[in-house]
Amino acid sequence: MNILIVHNKYQIPGGEDVVVENEAAMLKKHGHRVVLYIRNNSELSEGSKLKKGLMYMESFFSVRVYRDICRLIRRKKIDVVHVHNTVHRISPSVFYAAVHMGVPVVQTLHNFRMICPGATLYRDGHICEECLSGSYACRHYAAGSCLCGENSDSLEHSYCHCGCGKANMKSVRKASVRNCRMHTGYCYLPAIQHACYRGSRLQTAAVVLSLELQKISGIWGKVHYICLTDFNKEKLQSLNSGSKRTLIPSSHIHVKPNFTPDMLKSYNYSISMRNRNSHDNDITVENPSSSVSRVSVDKLSTDTNGSHAELSDAKLDELLCSIGLSKDTKYYLSLGRLEHIKGTHTIVKAFAHNGKTLVMAGTGEQEEAIRKYLEKHHITNIHLAGQLPHADAMKLLSKAEALVICPQLYETFGLNVIEAYSFGIPVISNNIGNVASLVVDGVTGAKGKNSVSGLCEAVDKFENSDRQELSANANRQYEEKYSEEKNYEILMAIYGNCLP
């Protein structure tokens, strides 16, 4: 097959980029020709204010991207277009181009943006499904009691004055919403009300407008979607709830988890974008620069020299030394962005309390606050490694006692979890959403309540467990569910379902 993979990178690298690279390498390995069309949101920081404004307008529809995709489909004789992220530079125009050219198009949903303009189903420090439940409170909304038991006399807001954060979802209110002309089944209006996208009502309204235009055009019904879990599939299907027509046929929604290559066998996840001349045309990167009008072609080079040597003790010792640890130090690892939604604050406080050595690899909005917290309280057992190349992060993971995660929202998957499993590293987590569902308490790791004390209890539970058994179970879980071969089998079945 000739497969076009389309991906829009965010300005801060994330797990989606790793998934794209892994899938491209997997498809190439199985004999397919892969073409990558890559854009990067760092382009939005270039040029004058007028140019930036025009770029944002292209997030609704980009003529340039439409033409690029059509040209690639025609020239490369593409059989399937596989889309990952489209925000902002690629835009939904990729879907219209694929449909126009008569080529099946598949999108992997890495977040909840189709059902939540903020993409996370998370707001003001708590999980929010207000849009998903269609519980927008207009002036026809009847007053009633909140889920917390308090009374609310508000006719304009769907949250109680007590600030409990619970929606007024009792039956009398649901009936009132159904009779409101502002409500048409699924409703994005609460997102605008609460400025869910970047804290701006204007930008949120722009996202909502883009989603509504896609809905009205019927393009959603022509795309096949890959959800990473059954939980995510259920959420996506809620788009059809209350709608006069089926927006997405059930036959167009598939489930395929992410995967990671077997780190201990091949260690070939180390895929990097490099501008180099190569005669290997199995994978081609179509990486348009914002400064040119045509598509420039680079190559995606796969590091096939990586092996167990990449995980050598010498290289790991050097890395640990740069963090401030000796080679014999036993440590836990937190891997990912340092943000509130990742539960960074809970992890820091838990390990400040229990005194265990913790390495935090990543950067984010809370990094400076964490540094000040550690200095203020003279905490020396927590080490900030900063943003590391993926290869270095995997070196740290390969020798960690356990991976520690504490998401405050559903997440759409937990790539770090299956990366840990591939090394046979257990996982310690809280009990929220998809990530927690990947961790089997007492089998592949330990789980606790979503609190500092709950996380401390989970660490204690882990330390009193048979770690060799946990490690064996974690690796077995990877082999059975998240291996490359299993993932390829599922992906080919999805492609086959899409092809005429």
C-alpha positions in Angstrom: 0.0 0.0 0.0 0.9 3.6 -0.5 -0.1 5.4 2.7 -0.1 9.2 3.3 0.3 10.0 7.0 -0.7 13.6 7.8 0.3 15.2 11.1 0.3 18.8 12.6 3.0 19.1 15.3 2.3 21.3 18.3 5.0 23.8 19.3 5.9 21.6 22.4 6.7 18.0 21.3 4.4 15.4 22.7 3.3 11.8 22.6 1.4 12.2 19.3 4.7 12.9 17.5 6.1 9.6 18.9 3.0 7.7 17.8 3.3 9.1 14.2 7.0 8.1 14.0 6.3 4.7 15.4 3.5 3.9 13.0 5.4 5.2 10.0 8.4 2.9 10.9 6.0 0.0 11.5 4.3 0.4 8.1 7.7 0.7 6.3 8.9 -2.4 8.1 6.0 -4.4 6.7 6.7 -3.3 3.1 4.4 -0.3 2.7 5.4 2.9 1.1 4.8 5.8 3.5 4.6 9.5 2.7 4.5 11.9 5.6 3.0 15.3 5.3 4.1 17.3 8.3 3.3 20.9 9.5 4.3 22.6 12.7 2.5 25.2 14.7 5.8 27.0 15.3 5.0 28.5 11.9 2.4 30.6 13.7 5.2 32.6 15.4 6.7 33.7 12.2 6.1 36.9 10.3 4.0 40.0 10.9 0.7 40.2 12.8 -1.2 40.3 9.6 0.5 37.2 8.4 -0.2 35.4 11.7 -3.8 36.5 11.5 -4.1 35.0 8.0 -2.5 31.8 9.2 -5.1 31.5 12.0 -7.8 32.0 9.4 -6.4 29.0 7.5 -7.3 26.8 10.5 -10.8 26.7 9.1 -9.7 25.7 5.6 -6.4 25.9 3.9 -6.4 26.1 0.1 -2.7 25.4 0.1 -3.0 22.2 2.2 -6.0 21.1 0.0 -3.9 21.4 -3.1 -0.8 19.8 -1.5 -2.9 16.7 -0.4 -4.5 16.4 -3.8 -1.1 16.6 -5.5 0.4 14.0 -3.2 -2.5 11.6 -3.7 -2.2 11.9 -7.4 1.6 11.8 -7.7 2.3 9.1 -5.1 -0.8 7.0 -6.0 -2.0 7.0 -2.4 -4.3 4.2 -1.3 -5.1 5.5 2.2 -4.8 8.9 3.9 -4.1 8.5 7.7 -4.6 11.8 9.6 -3.4 12.4 13.2 -3.6 16.0 14.2 -4.9 18.9 12.0 -4.8 21.9 14.4 -3.8 24.5 13.3 -1.8 24.6 10.1 -3.3 21.6 8.3 -7.0 22.2 9.1 -9.9 20.0 8.1 -9.1 20.7 4.4 -7.2 17.4 4.4 -10.4 15.5 4.8 -12.1 17.4 1.9 -9.1 16.8 -0.3 -9.0 13.0 0.3 -12.8 12.7 -0.2 -12.5 14.8 -3.4 -9.8 12.4 -4.7 -11.8 9.4 -3.8 -9.3 8.0 -1.3 -10.4 6.6 2.1 -9.4 8.8 5.0 -8.8 7.6 8.6 -8.1 9.8 11.6 -6.6 8.7 14.9 -8.2 10.7 17.7 -5.5 11.7 20.2 -7.7 13.9 22.2 -11.4 14.8 22.8 -11.5 17.9 20.6 -14.5 16.7 18.6 -16.6 16.5 21.7 -14.8 19.2 23.7 -13.4 22.4 22.2 -10.8 22.4 25.0 -9.9 18.9 23.9 -9.5 17.6 27.4 -13.0 17.2 29.0 -11.4 19.1 31.9 -12.1 22.6 33.3 -11.4 24.7 36.4 -9.6 21.8 38.2 -12.2 19.1 37.5 -13.4 16.8 34.8 -16.2 18.5 32.8 -18.7 16.8 30.5 -21.1 19.8 30.2 -20.9 20.0 26.4 -21.1 16.2 26.1 -24.2 16.0 28.3 -25.9 18.9 26.5 -26.5 20.6 29.9 -26.1 24.2 28.7 -28.1 26.5 31.0 -30.0 29.1 29.2 -32.7 31.4 30.6 -35.3 28.7 30.1 -33.4 26.5 32.5 -35.5 25.6 35.6 -34.0 26.3 39.0 -33.4 23.2 41.1 -31.0 21.5 43.4 -27.4 20.7 42.5 -25.9 17.2 42.7 -24.1 18.3 45.9 -27.5 18.9 47.6 -27.3 22.7 47.6 -30.1 24.8 46.0 -29.3 27.0 43.0 -31.5 29.8 41.9 -29.4 30.7 38.9 -31.1 30.8 35.5 -28.0 31.6 33.6 -25.4 29.1 34.9 -25.4 25.3 35.1 -23.2 25.3 38.2 -24.2 25.8 41.8 -23.3 29.0 43.7 -21.6 26.9 46.3 -18.7 26.3 43.9 -18.7 22.5 44.2 -18.2 22.2 40.4 -21.0 19.7 40.0 -23.5 20.3 37.1 -27.2 20.6 37.8 -28.2 17.5 36.0 -31.4 16.3 37.7 -34.3 15.3 35.5 -36.3 18.5 35.9 -33.4 20.4 34.4 -32.8 17.9 31.6 -36.4 18.3 30.6 -36.0 22.1 30.6 -33.0 21.9 28.4 -34.8 19.8 25.9 -37.4 22.5 25.6 -34.9 25.3 25.1 -34.4 26.5 21.5 -30.7 26.9 22.2 -30.3 23.2 22.7 -30.1 20.9 19.7 -28.8 17.7 21.3 -25.0 17.9 21.6 -24.1 21.5 22.6 -20.8 23.4 22.5 -22.2 26.6 24.0 -20.9 25.9 27.6 -17.3 25.8 26.1 -17.7 29.4 24.9 -19.4 30.4 28.2 -16.4 29.1 30.1 -13.7 30.1 27.6 -12.4 26.5 27.5 -9.9 27.0 24.7 -6.8 29.0 25.9 -9.0 31.0 28.3 -10.5 33.0 25.4 -14.2 33.1 24.5 -13.2 34.4 21.0 -10.7 31.6 20.3 -13.1 29.0 21.8 -15.9 30.4 19.5 -13.5 29.9 16.5 -12.9 26.3 17.4 -16.6 25.8 17.9 -17.3 27.4 14.5 -14.8 25.0 12.8 -16.4 22.0 14.5 -19.9 23.1 13.5 -18.9 23.7 9.9 -17.5 20.2 9.7 -20.7 18.9 11.2 -22.9 20.8 8.8 -20.9 19.8 5.8 -21.3 16.1 6.7 -17.5 15.4 6.4 -17.5 13.6 9.7 -19.6 10.9 8.2 -17.1 10.3 5.4 -14.1 9.8 7.7 -13.2 6.6 9.6 -12.0 7.3 13.2 -9.6 5.3 15.3 -10.3 5.6 19.1 -7.5 4.5 21.4 -9.9 2.8 23.9 -13.5 1.6 24.2 -14.0 4.5 26.7 -13.0 7.0 24.0 -15.3 5.3 21.4 -18.3 5.6 23.8 -17.5 9.4 24.2 -17.3 9.9 20.5 -20.6 8.1 19.8 -22.3 10.6 22.1 -22.1 13.1 19.2 -25.0 11.3 17.6 -27.1 11.7 20.8 -30.0 14.0 20.2 -29.0 14.8 16.7 -31.5 14.6 13.9 -29.1 12.6 11.7 -26.3 10.2 12.4 -23.1 12.3 12.3 -20.7 9.4 12.5 -21.9 5.9 11.5 -21.0 3.3 14.1 -19.2 1.3 11.3 -16.8 4.2 10.9 -15.6 4.1 14.6 -12.8 1.7 15.3 -10.7 0.9 18.4 -6.9 0.5 18.2 -4.6 1.3 21.1 -1.3 3.0 20.6 1.8 0.8 20.6 5.5 1.1 21.2 8.3 -1.0 19.6 9.7 -3.6 21.9 12.5 -1.6 23.5 14.4 -4.5 24.8 14.5 -6.3 21.4 15.1 -3.6 18.8 15.2 -0.2 20.5 14.3 1.3 17.1 11.8 3.9 18.5 14.7 6.3 18.0 13.3 7.9 14.8 14.4 11.4 14.0 13.6 13.9 11.3 16.8 14.9 9.5 17.4 16.8 6.3 19.7 14.5 4.5 20.0 13.0 1.1 18.9 9.4 0.9 18.0 6.9 -1.8 15.5 5.1 0.6 12.1 6.3 -0.7 10.0 4.0 1.5 9.4 6.9 3.8 9.2 10.4 2.5 8.5 13.5 4.6 6.5 16.2 2.8 7.4 19.1 5.2 6.2 22.4 3.8 8.0 25.4 5.1 6.0 28.6 5.7 8.5 30.5 3.7 8.0 28.7 0.5 5.0 28.1 -1.7 5.8 24.6 -2.8 6.2 21.3 -0.9 9.8 20.5 0.0 10.8 16.9 0.4 13.0 15.7 3.3 13.6 12.1 4.4 12.7 10.3 7.6 15.7 8.5 8.7 15.3 5.5 11.0 18.1 4.7 13.4 18.6 1.0 12.8 22.0 1.0 14.5 20.3 1.3 17.9 20.4 -1.9 20.0 21.1 -2.9 23.6 24.3 -0.7 23.2 22.0 2.3 23.4 20.9 1.1 26.8 24.4 0.6 28.0 25.2 1.2 31.7 27.9 3.7 30.7 25.5 6.0 28.9 22.9 5.7 31.6 25.5 6.5 34.3 26.5 9.6 32.4 22.9 10.7 32.2 22.3 10.0 35.9 25.4 12.0 36.8 24.2 15.0 34.8 21.0 14.9 36.9 22.9 14.6 40.2 22.5 10.9 40.9 25.0 8.1 41.3 24.8 5.0 39.1 23.6 2.8 42.1 20.7 5.1 43.1 17.3 3.5 43.0 14.8 6.0 41.6 11.2 6.4 40.5 10.5 8.2 37.3 7.8 10.8 36.4 7.8 11.3 32.6 5.9 14.1 30.8 4.9 17.7 30.9 5.0 19.5 34.2 1.4 20.7 34.3 -1.5 20.7 36.7 -3.5 18.4 34.5 -0.7 15.8 34.7 -0.9 15.8 38.5 2.6 17.2 38.8 1.7 18.9 42.1 0.4 15.7 43.6 3.5 13.7 42.6 5.9 16.3 44.0 4.1 16.5 47.3 3.8 12.7 47.6 7.5 12.2 47.1 8.4 15.1 49.3 6.5 13.4 52.0 7.7 9.8 51.5 11.4 10.7 50.9 11.8 8.3 47.9 14.1 9.4 45.1 12.2 10.8 42.2 13.4 11.9 38.8 11.0 14.2 36.8 11.8 14.3 33.1 9.9 17.0 31.2 9.1 20.6 31.2 6.0 22.8 31.4 4.2 25.6 33.0 4.9 24.4 36.6 8.6 23.8 36.3 9.7 27.1 37.8 7.1 26.8 40.6 8.4 23.3 41.4 12.0 24.5 41.6 11.1 27.2 44.0 9.0 24.7 46.1 12.0 22.3 46.3 14.4 25.1 47.3 12.0 26.6 49.9 11.4 23.3 51.6 15.0 22.0 51.2 13.8 18.9 49.3 16.8 17.0 47.9 15.2 13.6 46.9 13.4 15.1 43.8 15.5 15.8 40.8 14.3 17.8 37.7 15.9 16.4 34.5 14.3 18.9 32.2 13.1 18.2 28.6 15.1 15.2 27.4 15.4 13.6 24.0 13.1 10.6 23.8 16.1 8.2 23.7 17.5 9.6 27.0 14.0 9.5 28.6 13.8 5.8 27.6 17.3 5.1 29.1 16.0 6.5 32.4 12.8 4.5 32.2 14.6 1.3 31.5 16.3 1.3 34.9 13.6 3.0 37.0 11.9 1.2 39.9 8.5 2.2 38.5 6.9 4.9 36.4 4.7 7.3 38.4 1.7 9.0 36.8 -1.1 10.9 38.3 -3.3 12.5 35.5 -6.1 14.8 36.7 -8.2 14.2 33.6 -9.3 11.3 31.4 -6.3 11.4 29.0 -7.0 9.6 25.7 -4.3 7.0 26.2 -1.1 6.5 28.2 1.8 6.0 25.9 4.3 6.2 28.7 2.5 3.3 30.4 3.0 0.9 27.5 6.6 2.1 27.0 7.2 1.1 30.6 5.5 -2.2 30.1 7.7 -3.0 27.1 10.7 -2.7 29.5 9.0 -4.7 32.1 8.7 -1.6 34.4 5.6 -1.5 36.7 3.4 1.6 36.9 2.1 3.5 39.9 -0.9 5.7 39.2 -4.1 7.3 40.6 -7.5 6.0 39.6 -8.7 8.4 36.9 -9.7 7.7 33.3 -7.9 5.8 30.5 -4.4 5.8 32.0 -5.6 4.2 35.2 -7.5 1.5 33.2 -4.2 0.4 31.7 -2.8 -0.3 35.2 -4.0 -3.5 36.8 -3.6 -3.0 40.6 -1.4 -5.6 42.1 -0.7 -7.2 38.7 1.2 -4.7 36.5 1.7 -2.0 39.2 -0.2 -0.2 42.0 -3.1 2.3 42.1 -4.2 4.6 44.8 -6.8 7.4 45.3 -6.3 10.7 43.5 -4.5 12.5 46.4 -1.1 12.9 48.0 -1.9 10.3 50.6 -3.4 8.0 48.0 -0.3 8.2 45.9 1.9 7.6 48.9 -0.2 4.5 49.8 0.2 3.2 46.2 4.0 3.6 46.5 4.0 1.7 49.8 1.8 -1.0 48.2 4.3 -1.3 45.3 7.3 -1.6 47.6 5.6 -4.5 49.5 4.8 -6.4 46.3 6.8 -9.0 44.5 8.5 -6.7 42.0 9.8 -9.5 39.8 6.2 -10.7 39.3 5.0 -7.2 38.6 7.7 -6.8 36.0 6.9 -10.1 34.3 3.2 -9.2 34.3 3.9 -5.8 32.8 5.9 -7.2 30.0 3.3 -9.9 29.3 0.6 -7.2 29.1 2.7 -5.4 26.5 3.1 -8.6 24.4 -0.6 -9.5 24.5 -2.1 -6.0 23.8 0.4 -3.3 22.8 3.1 -5.0 20.7 3.9 -3.8 17.2 2.7 -7.0 15.5 -0.6 -6.9 17.3 -1.1 -3.3 16.4 -0.2 -3.8 12.7 -2.8 -6.6 12.6 -5.5 -4.3 13.9 -4.4 -1.3 11.7 -4.5 -3.4 8.5 -8.0 -4.6 9.4 -9.2 -1.0 9.8 -7.6 0.0 6.4 -9.3 -3.0 4.8 -12.6 -1.9 6.2 -12.1 1.5 4.7 -11.1 0.4 1.2 -13.8 0.0 -1.4 
